[in-house]
Amino acid sequence: MGLDRNTEEMYRKEVPKFVVTDATGTYTYSLTPRDTVVFVDSTLGIGTIYMQNPGVMVGKHVSIMLKIHVSTITIAEKTDETYDWQGDVSLDAAKDGVLYYSDGFKWWEIADNYT
């Protein structure tokens, strides 16, 4: 007994991801292929968000926003999986954010709102 087509589509859709740091001060989160909109709450400590391999995310946009700011969040590549990474980004104020696009080889920062 399989799922009907509408139910299958519902489970494939990307939904916003809410990430909350923990009190260790070394919180990390690695994006999955479904994480295209990510809101971060850094109330409990600093953290790092690792980008997915751009080959897995080809043609997708990824939006990351620091929704609640107490500590700085860094967006970084994961172990040299992207070609010509432009450098880590630090989000250190509420509503700081960045929008990336993957062409399959590289993450392109196409919009930003951070200081």
C-alpha distance (Angstrom), angle and dihedral (degrees) to the residues before:
residue distance angle dihedral
M1 . . .
G2 3.81 . .
L3 3.75 133.5 .
D4 3.79 118.2 -92.6
R5 3.80 117.0 -112.0
N6 3.84 95.9 -101.7
T7 3.79 92.0 51.8
E8 3.82 91.1 48.7
E9 3.81 90.7 51.9
M10 3.81 91.2 49.8
Y11 3.81 91.3 56.2
R12 3.83 92.8 48.3
K13 3.80 96.2 55.0
E14 3.75 120.1 107.1
V15 3.78 113.8 -119.2
P16 3.82 129.0 -170.2
K17 3.80 113.3 -83.3
F18 3.80 119.6 -142.3
V19 3.81 113.3 -154.6
V20 3.81 121.1 -169.3
T21 3.80 119.2 -168.4
D22 3.78 120.5 -133.2
A23 3.79 132.0 -133.1
T24 3.82 96.0 -100.8
G25 3.79 92.4 89.1
T26 3.78 90.8 -134.2
Y27 3.80 101.8 74.5
T28 3.81 115.2 157.5
Y29 3.79 132.5 -174.0
S30 3.79 125.4 -174.0
L31 3.78 115.9 -152.7
T32 3.79 117.9 -120.1
P33 3.82 124.1 -146.8
R34 3.83 88.6 -97.9
D35 3.82 94.9 54.2
T36 3.78 104.2 98.6
V37 3.81 98.8 137.4
V38 3.81 115.9 39.5
F39 3.80 126.3 179.5
V40 3.81 116.3 -168.5
D41 3.80 128.8 -155.2
S42 3.82 109.5 -164.6
T43 3.79 96.2 -178.4
L44 3.80 94.5 122.8
G45 3.80 100.9 43.1
I46 3.78 150.6 -53.1
G47 3.76 120.5 -50.0
T48 3.78 148.1 173.8
I49 3.79 127.6 -127.0
Y50 3.81 112.0 -156.3
M51 3.79 118.9 -150.9
Q52 3.80 119.1 -126.8
N53 3.79 118.6 -114.5
P54 3.84 105.0 -78.3
G55 3.81 90.9 -133.6
V56 3.79 89.6 64.0
M57 3.81 91.9 47.8
V58 3.82 98.7 43.9
G59 3.80 111.6 159.9
K60 3.80 94.6 10.5
H61 3.77 132.1 119.1
V62 3.81 120.4 -141.4
S63 3.80 121.2 -159.3
I64 3.81 118.7 -166.1
M65 3.80 120.6 -175.6
L66 3.79 132.2 177.5
K67 3.79 98.3 -132.4
I68 3.82 98.6 176.4
H69 3.80 117.1 24.5
V70 3.76 127.0 -156.1
S71 3.80 99.6 123.2
T72 3.81 135.2 24.2
I73 3.80 121.0 -91.3
T74 3.81 121.1 -155.1
I75 3.80 124.2 -153.5
A76 3.80 110.6 -151.9
E77 3.77 141.7 166.6
K78 3.78 118.0 -105.9
T79 3.81 112.8 -115.8
D80 3.80 100.8 -40.6
E81 3.81 94.7 -55.2
T82 3.79 93.4 141.3
Y83 3.77 130.9 66.1
D84 3.81 114.6 -115.9
W85 3.83 98.8 -8.4
Q86 3.83 106.2 -155.4
G87 3.79 93.0 -139.8
D88 3.76 137.7 -84.8
V89 3.80 118.1 -58.8
S90 3.80 123.6 -142.2
L91 3.78 120.0 -151.0
D92 3.79 108.0 -161.3
A93 3.80 107.6 158.6
A94 3.79 134.3 55.8
K95 3.79 112.2 -85.8
D96 3.81 93.0 17.8
G97 3.76 108.2 144.7
V98 3.76 148.4 157.5
L99 3.80 135.6 -150.9
Y100 3.80 120.1 -148.2
Y101 3.80 133.5 -172.0
S102 3.81 125.6 -157.3
D103 3.78 119.9 -145.7
G104 3.79 89.9 -178.9
F105 3.80 95.1 -97.2
K106 3.78 104.8 48.6
W107 3.78 142.4 19.0
W108 3.80 109.5 -120.1
E109 3.79 117.4 -157.1
I110 3.78 100.5 -139.7
A111 3.80 100.7 169.2
D112 3.77 136.1 11.3
N113 3.75 141.1 -178.2
Y114 3.79 108.0 -172.9
T115 3.78 138.7 106.8
